[in-house]
Amino acid sequence: MTAAIPPSPARLALVVVYTGQLEECRAFYAGLGLTFVRERHGTGPVHHAAALPDGSVLELYPATARRPVSSVRLGFHVSGEELAPPLPPGRHTVTDPDGRAVELYAE
């Protein structure tokens, strides 16, 4: 069993995921219950942003030569019965359209 990790005073505010499949990733993460807003800041690229319940933000940006596809592992608490197909309670690993492992903690 893993020991409890003491909380830090810093809070996560933003995670940016660079993807080679912007719309497919948006649909995948929306299917997990995230609500995205299409954004564009000035002349920057069109991207999608989702605010999480704790106030942090997940953004999906198109990958470029300068900012390639991210290799990050994400985890989300989800309502398993509301997913399609439904997931039983527990920990599950799925793969997003870019091949990233995504941990789902179904409640």
C-alpha positions as CSV (number, residue, x, y, z in Angstrom):
1,M,0.0,0.0,0.0
2,T,1.3,3.5,-0.9
3,A,1.8,6.0,2.0
4,A,-0.3,9.1,1.9
5,I,1.3,12.0,0.1
6,P,1.2,15.2,2.1
7,P,-0.6,18.1,0.4
8,S,1.5,20.9,-1.1
9,P,0.7,24.6,-0.9
10,A,0.9,24.9,-4.7
11,R,-2.2,24.0,-6.7
12,L,-2.3,22.8,-10.3
13,A,-3.7,25.5,-12.5
14,L,-3.1,24.5,-16.1
15,V,-2.2,21.4,-18.2
16,V,-1.7,21.8,-21.9
17,V,-1.7,18.7,-24.0
18,Y,-0.3,18.9,-27.5
19,T,-2.1,16.6,-29.9
20,G,-1.8,15.5,-33.5
21,Q,-5.6,14.7,-33.5
22,L,-7.2,17.8,-32.0
23,E,-10.9,17.0,-32.7
24,E,-10.5,13.3,-31.9
25,C,-8.9,14.1,-28.6
26,R,-11.6,16.7,-27.8
27,A,-14.3,14.1,-28.5
28,F,-12.4,11.4,-26.4
29,Y,-12.0,13.6,-23.3
30,A,-15.6,15.0,-23.7
31,G,-16.7,11.4,-23.6
32,L,-15.1,11.2,-20.1
33,G,-17.3,14.1,-19.0
34,L,-15.1,17.2,-19.7
35,T,-16.9,20.2,-21.2
36,F,-14.7,22.0,-23.7
37,V,-14.9,25.6,-25.0
38,R,-13.3,26.4,-28.4
39,E,-10.8,29.2,-27.9
40,R,-8.3,31.2,-29.9
41,H,-6.1,33.9,-28.4
42,G,-5.1,36.6,-30.9
43,T,-3.4,34.9,-33.9
44,G,-2.7,31.7,-32.0
45,P,-4.1,28.4,-32.9
46,V,-7.6,27.2,-32.3
47,H,-7.7,25.0,-29.2
48,H,-10.1,23.6,-26.7
49,A,-10.2,24.3,-22.9
50,A,-12.0,22.5,-20.1
51,A,-12.3,23.9,-16.6
52,L,-12.2,21.2,-13.9
53,P,-14.2,21.3,-10.6
54,D,-11.1,22.5,-8.7
55,G,-10.6,25.4,-11.0
56,S,-7.7,23.9,-12.9
57,V,-7.8,23.9,-16.7
58,L,-7.0,21.3,-19.3
59,E,-6.2,22.6,-22.8
60,L,-5.9,20.7,-26.0
61,Y,-3.6,22.3,-28.6
62,P,-2.6,21.2,-32.0
63,A,0.9,19.8,-32.1
64,T,3.5,21.5,-34.2
65,A,7.1,20.9,-35.1
66,R,8.0,23.3,-32.2
67,R,5.5,21.7,-29.8
68,P,5.2,18.0,-30.6
69,V,2.6,15.6,-29.3
70,S,2.8,15.5,-25.5
71,S,3.7,12.3,-23.7
72,V,1.9,12.9,-20.4
73,R,-0.2,10.5,-18.4
74,L,-3.4,11.9,-17.1
75,G,-5.9,10.5,-14.5
76,F,-9.5,11.5,-13.9
77,H,-12.2,10.6,-11.4
78,V,-15.3,9.8,-13.4
79,S,-18.8,8.6,-12.9
80,G,-18.4,5.1,-14.5
81,E,-22.1,4.5,-14.9
82,E,-22.4,7.7,-17.1
83,L,-19.7,6.6,-19.6
84,A,-20.4,4.8,-22.8
85,P,-19.8,2.0,-22.4
86,P,-20.3,2.1,-18.6
87,L,-17.3,1.3,-16.3
88,P,-17.6,-0.6,-13.1
89,P,-16.2,1.1,-10.0
90,G,-12.4,0.9,-9.8
91,R,-9.3,1.9,-11.6
92,H,-9.2,1.5,-15.4
93,T,-6.6,2.5,-18.0
94,V,-7.7,3.6,-21.5
95,T,-5.8,5.1,-24.4
96,D,-6.6,8.4,-26.0
97,P,-6.4,9.0,-29.8
98,D,-2.6,9.9,-29.6
99,G,-1.8,6.8,-27.6
100,R,-1.5,8.4,-24.2
101,A,-2.5,6.2,-21.2
102,V,-5.3,7.7,-19.3
103,E,-6.2,6.5,-15.8
104,L,-9.9,6.5,-15.0
105,Y,-11.0,6.1,-11.4
106,A,-14.6,5.1,-11.8
107,E,-16.9,5.8,-8.9
